[in-house]
Amino acid sequence: MKTNKKSIILLLIAALLLIGGCSRLDDLKVKYGFRNTDFEFLNSQDIDSIIIQSTRDKGFRFIVTDKSTISALYESLSSAKKTEEVIGHDPDYIFEIHDMDGHIVRYNYVAGVSDQKRANFYNDEGSYIVTDRIDNNLIQNLYSIRKPKFFEDIYYGSLLDLIKTVKEEYNDKGIGIKFYDDVETLKYQLSRDIEEFRTEALKEGAIILSHGEKAEAVLEVKTQGYTTLVFKAVVNLRIESDFVNRNYYIIGRYVNDITGWETIITDTKPENEGF
């Protein structure tokens, strides 16, 4: 029934487009929830810039002044569906929209969750479900070209493998993993991926530590360097009750799109690897 109703609406829109032109079509889109008018101010020539700030990496701050990019953002936001419920993830970015008079409008944005029924672009005035076009056409272009291919696989995947290794040796300890200070990768950490990792880590008997939280066995991650095809990290294991303080070394090398990453995890410092 819902499908038939939607088909009828789309047919009516198509017919009215032929008869009444684009302005009538836009009115219908607004009426039936396919478009909103809350971001019309982005069409103004008074818009000076849009600043996109990572919530985790304060050094990752990008200023957008290109009119075509602002126009593309307008198209994405004006087609966003309004909703009352906001997703529970922490925001990944803050969008600041600046006009020529110095006025600033701020929005929180949670990346990569446009398939949700809850808002991922919001402030106190309104909340919207935006598509992944913002991720694919805007956010991705802000990243350094040195970002490892399939970063989530090498980063969170290698940490899961390490958790399994540590759990085998210290199966009587509660394990907590700490990566909120891993400055090399903060710009690539997204709430969606962190929550997925949290679920997988819990299955292996580990928790993600937030600021101030502790665990019997703490794994602290420090990425040492990366390119698109190579990833290196040192993870320090501390168990204060047993006076344990040791390092694990992670080396990942990207093979191809089929094989993905080949990863080595060892507690012996590798030679000639730059650690």
C-alpha positions in Angstrom: 0.0 0.0 0.0 2.8 2.4 0.9 4.6 1.5 -2.4 1.4 2.3 -4.4 1.0 5.6 -2.6 4.6 6.6 -3.3 4.2 5.6 -7.0 1.1 7.8 -7.3 2.9 10.7 -5.7 5.9 10.3 -8.0 3.6 10.2 -11.1 1.8 13.3 -10.0 5.1 15.1 -9.5 6.3 14.0 -12.9 3.0 15.2 -14.5 3.1 18.6 -12.7 6.7 19.1 -13.7 5.6 18.9 -17.4 2.6 21.2 -16.7 3.8 23.7 -14.1 7.5 23.8 -14.2 10.3 23.4 -11.6 8.9 25.9 -9.0 5.7 23.8 -8.7 7.8 20.6 -8.4 9.8 22.1 -5.6 6.6 23.1 -3.7 5.4 19.5 -4.0 8.7 18.1 -2.8 8.4 20.3 0.3 4.8 19.3 0.8 5.5 15.6 0.8 8.7 15.7 2.8 11.2 15.2 0.0 12.7 18.7 0.5 13.0 21.3 3.3 13.4 25.0 3.2 15.5 25.4 6.3 18.8 25.8 4.4 17.7 28.5 1.9 20.1 30.9 3.6 23.0 28.9 2.0 21.9 30.2 -1.4 22.6 33.8 -0.2 25.6 35.6 -1.5 26.2 36.7 2.1 27.6 33.3 3.0 31.3 33.9 3.6 32.6 30.4 4.5 31.8 27.0 6.1 34.3 25.7 8.6 34.3 22.0 9.2 36.0 21.0 12.5 36.8 17.4 13.7 35.5 16.9 17.3 38.4 14.6 18.0 41.4 16.2 16.3 41.4 19.9 16.9 44.1 20.3 14.3 41.8 19.0 11.6 39.9 22.1 10.5 38.9 22.9 7.0 37.5 26.1 5.6 35.2 25.9 2.6 34.8 29.1 0.5 34.2 27.6 -2.9 30.7 28.6 -4.1 30.1 25.4 -6.0 31.0 23.3 -2.9 28.7 25.4 -0.8 26.0 24.9 -3.4 26.5 21.1 -3.4 26.2 21.2 0.4 23.0 23.1 0.1 21.5 20.5 -2.3 22.4 17.7 0.2 20.9 19.5 3.2 17.8 20.8 1.5 16.9 17.3 0.5 17.5 16.0 4.0 14.5 14.6 5.9 13.5 16.4 9.1 13.0 14.3 12.2 12.7 14.8 15.9 14.9 12.0 17.1 18.7 12.5 17.1 21.1 9.6 16.9 22.9 8.7 20.1 26.5 8.7 18.7 28.9 11.5 19.5 29.2 14.0 16.7 32.3 13.6 14.4 32.3 17.1 13.0 31.1 20.6 13.8 29.9 22.6 10.8 30.1 26.4 11.3 28.4 28.5 8.6 29.7 32.1 8.6 28.1 35.0 6.8 29.6 38.4 5.9 28.1 40.1 9.0 29.9 37.7 11.3 26.9 35.6 12.2 27.6 31.9 12.8 25.2 28.9 12.6 26.6 25.7 14.0 25.5 22.1 13.4 26.7 18.8 14.7 27.3 16.0 12.2 27.6 12.2 12.7 29.3 10.8 9.6 28.4 7.6 7.8 25.0 6.9 9.4 22.5 8.1 6.7 20.7 4.8 6.7 19.4 5.5 10.2 15.9 6.8 11.0 17.4 9.3 13.4 19.0 12.7 12.7 22.7 12.9 12.1 22.9 16.6 11.2 21.4 18.8 14.0 21.4 21.8 16.3 18.9 23.2 18.8 16.8 24.6 16.0 16.4 21.4 13.9 17.5 17.9 13.2 17.9 16.2 9.8 18.8 12.9 8.2 21.4 13.7 5.6 22.6 11.3 2.9 26.1 10.0 2.5 26.8 12.5 -0.2 28.3 14.8 2.4 30.7 12.0 3.3 31.6 11.0 -0.2 31.7 14.4 -1.9 32.9 16.7 0.9 34.4 15.0 3.9 36.5 12.4 2.0 38.1 15.3 0.0 39.3 16.8 3.3 41.3 13.7 4.2 45.0 13.5 3.5 45.9 11.3 0.5 48.1 9.4 2.9 45.1 7.9 4.7 45.6 4.1 4.7 43.4 2.2 2.3 40.4 0.7 4.2 41.7 2.4 7.4 39.0 0.8 9.5 40.1 -2.8 8.6 43.8 -2.2 9.5 43.2 -0.1 12.6 40.3 -1.7 14.4 41.0 -5.2 12.8 44.5 -5.3 14.1 43.4 -4.1 17.6 40.9 -6.9 17.7 43.6 -9.4 16.9 45.8 -8.0 19.6 43.0 -8.2 22.2 42.6 -11.9 21.4 46.3 -12.4 21.9 46.4 -10.6 25.2 43.3 -12.3 26.4 44.9 -15.7 25.8 47.8 -14.9 28.1 45.9 -12.8 30.7 42.5 -14.5 30.7 41.8 -13.5 34.3 42.2 -9.8 33.7 39.7 -7.3 32.6 41.1 -5.6 29.4 40.5 -2.0 28.5 41.8 -0.4 25.3 42.6 3.3 25.1 43.0 5.1 21.7 41.4 8.5 22.4 44.9 10.0 22.6 46.2 8.3 19.4 46.8 11.7 17.7 47.9 10.3 14.4 44.5 8.8 13.7 42.0 11.0 15.5 40.8 12.6 12.3 39.9 9.2 10.9 38.1 7.9 14.0 34.3 8.1 13.4 31.6 7.4 16.0 30.0 4.7 13.8 33.2 2.8 13.5 34.0 3.1 17.2 30.6 1.8 18.2 31.0 -1.2 15.8 34.5 -1.8 17.3 33.0 -1.5 20.9 30.6 -4.3 20.1 33.3 -6.6 18.6 35.7 -5.8 21.5 33.1 -6.8 24.1 32.7 -10.1 22.4 36.4 -10.7 23.0 36.2 -9.6 26.6 37.5 -6.0 26.3 36.1 -2.5 26.7 36.9 0.8 25.1 38.2 3.2 27.8 37.1 6.8 27.8 38.9 9.7 29.6 39.4 8.8 33.3 38.3 5.2 33.0 40.6 2.4 34.1 40.9 -1.4 33.7 43.0 -4.2 35.2 44.9 -4.5 31.9 45.2 -1.4 29.8 46.2 -1.4 26.1 47.2 2.1 25.0 47.5 2.7 21.2 50.0 5.0 19.6 50.2 5.0 15.8 53.8 5.5 14.7 53.2 6.3 11.1 51.3 5.3 7.9 51.0 5.8 4.2 48.2 4.5 2.0 49.8 1.1 1.9 51.7 0.8 5.2 50.6 1.1 8.8 52.7 0.9 12.0 51.6 1.2 15.7 52.9 0.5 19.1 50.5 -0.7 21.8 51.6 -0.6 25.4 50.2 -3.1 27.8 50.2 -2.2 31.5 49.0 -4.4 34.3 49.9 -2.5 37.5 48.9 -5.4 39.8 51.4 -7.7 38.2 54.0 -5.1 37.3 53.6 -5.8 33.6 54.7 -3.1 31.2 55.4 -4.4 27.6 54.9 -3.2 24.1 53.3 -4.9 21.1 54.3 -3.8 17.6 51.8 -3.8 14.7 52.9 -3.7 11.1 50.3 -3.7 8.3 51.0 -3.9 4.6 48.3 -3.5 2.0 48.5 -6.3 -0.6 45.6 -5.6 -3.0 41.8 -5.1 -2.9 41.2 -8.8 -2.7 43.7 -9.9 -0.1 43.5 -6.6 1.8 46.0 -6.1 4.7 48.7 -8.5 5.8 49.4 -7.8 9.5 52.2 -8.8 11.9 51.7 -8.4 15.6 54.7 -9.1 17.8 56.0 -8.2 21.3 59.6 -8.1 20.0 60.7 -4.8 18.5 61.2 -5.3 14.8 64.5 -4.2 13.3 64.7 -1.7 10.4 61.0 -0.8 10.7 61.4 2.6 12.1 60.0 2.0 15.6 
